[in-house]
């Protein structure tokens, strides 16, 4: 086929899917530079704009290499690749060399449910590793509307400022000195009075400005880029907010057939997990956690024996998330937040717990890390060795501990130490702790869920809740089928499958809460006893497990229509595997050791549990293509198509 005909096919596709665009815009966005003659790859051609806030300069927008799109898909994948290539190995997370990358995906801004989600990748001050945080809501759709699929921020502003992207996609750097110390609420109100209600705001409050290490960036007051300390990175760069003022126009999913659209809607809206989210949010999992005996107390050192009735009256906010194009309307209740600031501190006074969660959310504090930091005070106070003298005047179960949240925000008194992270206090004493990569890996009584524990610990940045702890679904909720929590048979292969699928999900930039709806299980497999299922998983070929679990009728069309990938679960999961390997490669360069992939020995009398952890990690390294030190082998790099692509 001649070059002219090929360009014409490019142009026709572009006009169909961008009806307001001109031939000139097409030429500017795609033809200037090199043309990829494989027209199939043209389905998704994301752009990148980079900001140097030290000099307040905007670098010329460029189209991301189609090869990178093919290998990393979008969202998390491309953001991780960009971060790997641009963040210096030895950079300080709060130094000017740290680079924040915001990303969207192929579906962002479309009619697909919750396609307003955005992703942010950066080097975390909390863990010193590469961290990926997501925010649901509308920010992603607003960012996509600007014409910038990916936005990178580097440097440090000379004085407080906010970044404004207006309806003409023009980027400006505005003075924020007069609003620098505003609360989240006051900051939000200031911008809405200035630019109107139809805007999206990602901003920080006083906790971040005071460099509390586990602060997030709050989006439109209801959503957050939460774990990892992005708020602290914002403050270190003198960024108060990013303000997007052009309301997005919904793009349809014309690349999907009507049958595919109906399939999505039917599956998402009728799945039992979605019903749980609509009714109670992720707090709905608390009943399953009680039954599974994994609700922790005393900083995850004891099992908290709750009755279902004792938590049934907890309703949290009673509000729903209002996410772009999403009919699900999840409740704003989190089981992990409740446990961290409730049972883990020995407190079940619902009103007190809810006020503590609200206080954290108001200032962008990660409730999980806040709860772990407060619990560390109680635990160290009990330490008979008294290497660090803590005397609160009260003990476990007393809601007075919540008063310290204000001290954390102001970094005053004990709050100054607590603000440095939940692992900081333990470094001042010999008291053993469950901290992994300097933070708590979710809120669980780990000995009762050994594989889930290893799953959380070996995640790229050490800890999360349902995003990286994917084994939570089969072990606790029974999606796609129930597996025994205590059995370790066959689960490492399943863990790798689910962590790779989660990376693909984040690269499509779908709401992570939807992942269970993309899993399936055959009825004959479900009727088997849970222990037998695990045993079978140990012997079934990898390809059989992939085809048995992944609902390709849902995720397949999304992948194929964005990068025209061959219809194969294996190819889809290879993208996720490539992303997780690259995250590990980044963290390896920072000096992360295999010991950081395991729960420390903080409990006495659980030798079998710690033995299991070591054995599971060895199996994980082997199946993941790592050596005994957790390092990626050259063979694995080559197989993942990373060798030769990266500047290693």
Secondary structure as GFF3:
##gff-version 3
##sequence-region A 1 648
A	DSSP	alpha_helix	3	17	.	.	.	ID=ss1
A	DSSP	alpha_helix	23	26	.	.	.	ID=ss2
A	DSSP	pi_helix	27	31	.	.	.	ID=ss3
A	DSSP	three_ten_helix	39	43	.	.	.	ID=ss4
A	DSSP	beta_strand	47	52	.	.	.	ID=ss5
A	DSSP	beta_strand	57	58	.	.	.	ID=ss6
A	DSSP	beta_strand	62	63	.	.	.	ID=ss7
A	DSSP	alpha_helix	66	72	.	.	.	ID=ss8
A	DSSP	alpha_helix	75	86	.	.	.	ID=ss9
A	DSSP	beta_strand	100	103	.	.	.	ID=ss10
A	DSSP	beta_strand	118	123	.	.	.	ID=ss11
A	DSSP	beta_strand	130	135	.	.	.	ID=ss12
A	DSSP	alpha_helix	139	145	.	.	.	ID=ss13
A	DSSP	beta_strand	150	154	.	.	.	ID=ss14
A	DSSP	beta_strand	161	165	.	.	.	ID=ss15
A	DSSP	beta_strand	171	175	.	.	.	ID=ss16
A	DSSP	three_ten_helix	177	179	.	.	.	ID=ss17
A	DSSP	alpha_helix	184	195	.	.	.	ID=ss18
A	DSSP	beta_strand	200	203	.	.	.	ID=ss19
A	DSSP	alpha_helix	206	209	.	.	.	ID=ss20
A	DSSP	beta_strand	217	219	.	.	.	ID=ss21
A	DSSP	beta_strand	223	225	.	.	.	ID=ss22
A	DSSP	alpha_helix	230	236	.	.	.	ID=ss23
A	DSSP	beta_strand	239	244	.	.	.	ID=ss24
A	DSSP	alpha_helix	258	270	.	.	.	ID=ss25
A	DSSP	alpha_helix	272	280	.	.	.	ID=ss26
A	DSSP	three_ten_helix	281	285	.	.	.	ID=ss27
A	DSSP	alpha_helix	286	292	.	.	.	ID=ss28
A	DSSP	beta_strand	296	297	.	.	.	ID=ss29
A	DSSP	beta_strand	302	303	.	.	.	ID=ss30
A	DSSP	three_ten_helix	308	310	.	.	.	ID=ss31
A	DSSP	alpha_helix	335	341	.	.	.	ID=ss32
A	DSSP	three_ten_helix	343	345	.	.	.	ID=ss33
A	DSSP	alpha_helix	350	363	.	.	.	ID=ss34
A	DSSP	alpha_helix	367	381	.	.	.	ID=ss35
A	DSSP	three_ten_helix	399	403	.	.	.	ID=ss36
A	DSSP	alpha_helix	404	410	.	.	.	ID=ss37
A	DSSP	alpha_helix	414	418	.	.	.	ID=ss38
A	DSSP	three_ten_helix	425	428	.	.	.	ID=ss39
A	DSSP	beta_strand	435	436	.	.	.	ID=ss40
A	DSSP	beta_strand	439	440	.	.	.	ID=ss41
A	DSSP	three_ten_helix	446	448	.	.	.	ID=ss42
A	DSSP	alpha_helix	450	457	.	.	.	ID=ss43
A	DSSP	alpha_helix	471	472	.	.	.	ID=ss44
A	DSSP	pi_helix	473	477	.	.	.	ID=ss45
A	DSSP	alpha_helix	491	508	.	.	.	ID=ss46
A	DSSP	three_ten_helix	512	518	.	.	.	ID=ss47
A	DSSP	alpha_helix	523	526	.	.	.	ID=ss48
A	DSSP	alpha_helix	530	539	.	.	.	ID=ss49
A	DSSP	alpha_helix	542	549	.	.	.	ID=ss50
A	DSSP	alpha_helix	552	563	.	.	.	ID=ss51
A	DSSP	alpha_helix	569	589	.	.	.	ID=ss52
A	DSSP	three_ten_helix	594	597	.	.	.	ID=ss53
A	DSSP	alpha_helix	607	624	.	.	.	ID=ss54
A	DSSP	alpha_helix	634	639	.	.	.	ID=ss55
###
